[in-house]
Amino acid sequence: MHPRTLLKLVPAVAGLAFSFAVWAAPPADLDAHVNAVIREQGVPGMAVTIVEQGKVVHAKGYGVRRLGSNEPVDADTIFPTGSTGKAITTAALAVLVDEGKIGWDDKVIDHMPGFQMYDAWVTREMTIRDLLVHRSGLGLGAGDLMFVPRSSLSRAETVRRLRYIKPATSFRSGYAYDNLLYAVAGQLIEDVSGQDWETFVRERVLKPAGMRTSTTRDADRFATANRVQPHARMDGGFRGVGKQEVLDERQSLGANASPAGGVSSSANDFGRWLSIQLAHGALPEGGRLFSEDASREMWTPQVLMPIDAYPAPIAEATPQFSAYALGWDVRDYRGVKILEHGGAVFGVQTLVVLIPDKQVGFSLQINSEDGVVLRGLGYELLDHYLGAPHRDWVGDFAAYKKSRVQGALDFLAKSKAEKKPSRPSMPLGGYAGKFADPWYGPIDIREEKGRLRLDFKQTPNMVGTLEHWQYDTFIVRWDDRTAEPAYVSFGIDADGKVDRIKMKAVSPIADFSWDYHDLLFTPQAGK
């Protein structure tokens, strides 16, 4: 059964000088529709914020904070917001730019002399702007395992290890999304201001913006009673399939990468943030968070993003142009420029959208990983404000996801059927030892009660059992079921000893942040 229409356009016409604007209120049946969608898609809770012409016209929660609980989501319930916080880190830099302490095109090494990329020339040429626009030459998600799913590394040590990550392409030659250079931006804020990213963002961005419930530290989020719990589908063959489960909220991303996505916010706070963005940095009560010049820089496209045509039934969502600005995606939809950014932290997802020409913005937050709700409702709201006919985008995205998941299940079944009958080439103890990757660091493989156990030493509680797959390849099944299983392939030298270990995710649709494929472990000295 399809949910009720979200699109009941309520137009009015207002003449301003020589122009006319069409004004639209939020969809008349928004509450009923959101409640129907989250019920049908199995999302425990959601928050929706809409801003029109500088005014918050809708900020409301739906559903519950945690499955099995009656505690409702309301407009002050905080959700981790993931990578939508990249725009907040950019705003923090804008504050420093406005104060004349940095410039967007300053060389990073002029403010962080110890900063170093793999290539010496890139190190010398990297600017603050380069940190924010995904054109560094790093591969997609490179180095994310330094903070996914959690980490014991400091931010400074994480930044130091960037020098060991080999580039995938030449500098400024193209787009590949990364998180670690936002960690560098956070460290730069600390080096320039004397305050760590968490404190500076709280004191110089969130508080002046009137975002009173938002947090930058996990400890402050956990101390907030009115917060959501994360959920994911874990029991259907791989992550994203099966029944919804409550996750351990303390298994969140490492704080070393918080500048890439460590802010938690509520519907009411997003109302403030959207209003300030649409006002180009002006505060609703007067004064400014950042200058109009800074706003222009934030929204100006910097690097083209590749466009892969979406398949049916969501083909119409394919943009004609797509680019990345400073913490924002910039693209078109139905001939109108859209700024947006998605965000995901384990078990929670967020979408933020601005329609500058209409002076409209909205945010959608869910405490699950069922992104079809975010994308579907996002396009339904876009159609509403652009005056387009109604379409069941949630249903279309659900159909697309079902097809994609089935393709992944078929791939895994085929892989299992084609697996060659074989045995390991050595006794299990021959694979044990201490190994290290240049940028991730050490792992430990030991034989324990007739099985091999793998320990990612700098990722707390990331320990698992190696199950033989074929030849000298095993699959690691982590004790923490929320971590993606991975193939672990051992290379054996002429003396019959392990001389390298490579990995890759088992699931063909695993999130790119599980960048096992970028790892190359070799024996540590004294093994």
HELIX and SHEET records of a PDB file:
HELIX    1   1 LEU A   30  GLN A   41  1                                  12    
HELIX    2   2 GLY A   82  GLY A   85  5                                   4    
HELIX    3   3 LYS A   86  ASP A   98  1                                  13    
HELIX    4   4 VAL A  108  HIS A  111  1                                   4    
HELIX    5   5 ALA A  120  GLU A  125  1                                   6    
HELIX    6   6 ILE A  128  LEU A  131  1                                   4    
HELIX    7   7 ASP A  144  MET A  146  5                                   3    
HELIX    8   8 ARG A  155  ARG A  161  1                                   7    
HELIX    9   9 LEU A  162  TYR A  164  5                                   3    
HELIX   10  10 LEU A  180  SER A  193  1                                  14    
HELIX   11  11 TRP A  197  VAL A  201  1                                   5    
HELIX   12  12 ARG A  202  LEU A  206  3                                   5    
HELIX   13  13 LYS A  207  ALA A  209  1                                   3    
HELIX   14  14 ASP A  218  PHE A  222  1                                   5    
HELIX   15  15 ALA A  255  ALA A  260  5                                   6    
HELIX   16  16 ALA A  267  LEU A  278  1                                  12    
HELIX   17  17 GLU A  292  TRP A  299  1                                   8    
HELIX   18  18 ALA A  315  ALA A  317  5                                   3    
HELIX   19  19 PRO A  356  LYS A  358  5                                   3    
HELIX   20  20 GLY A  371  LEU A  386  1                                  16    
HELIX   21  21 TRP A  393  GLU A  418  1                                  26    
HELIX   22  22 LEU A  428  TYR A  431  5                                   4    
HELIX   23  23 TYR A  516  ASP A  518  5                                   3    
SHEET    1   A 2 PRO A  11  LEU A  16  0                                        
SHEET    2   A 2 SER A  19  ALA A  24 -1                                        
SHEET    1   B 8 LYS A  55  GLY A  63  0                                        
SHEET    2   B 8 GLY A  45  GLU A  52 -1                                        
SHEET    3   B 8 VAL A 360  ILE A 366 -1                                        
SHEET    4   B 8 VAL A 348  ILE A 355 -1                                        
SHEET    5   B 8 VAL A 336  VAL A 345 -1                                        
SHEET    6   B 8 ASP A 329  TYR A 333 -1                                        
SHEET    7   B 8 SER A 322  TYR A 324 -1                                        
SHEET    8   B 8 VAL A 303  LEU A 304 -1                                        
SHEET    1   C 2 PHE A  79  PRO A  80  0                                        
SHEET    2   C 2 SER A 264  SER A 265 -1                                        
SHEET    1   D 2 HIS A 231  ARG A 233  0                                        
SHEET    2   D 2 GLN A 244  VAL A 246 -1                                        
SHEET    1   E 8 VAL A 498  ALA A 505  0                                        
SHEET    2   E 8 ALA A 486  ILE A 492 -1                                        
SHEET    3   E 8 THR A 473  TRP A 478 -1                                        
SHEET    4   E 8 VAL A 463  GLN A 470 -1                                        
SHEET    5   E 8 ARG A 451  PHE A 456 -1                                        
SHEET    6   E 8 GLY A 441  GLU A 448 -1                                        
SHEET    7   E 8 GLY A 433  ASP A 437 -1                                        
SHEET    8   E 8 THR A 522  PRO A 523 -1                                        
END                                                                             
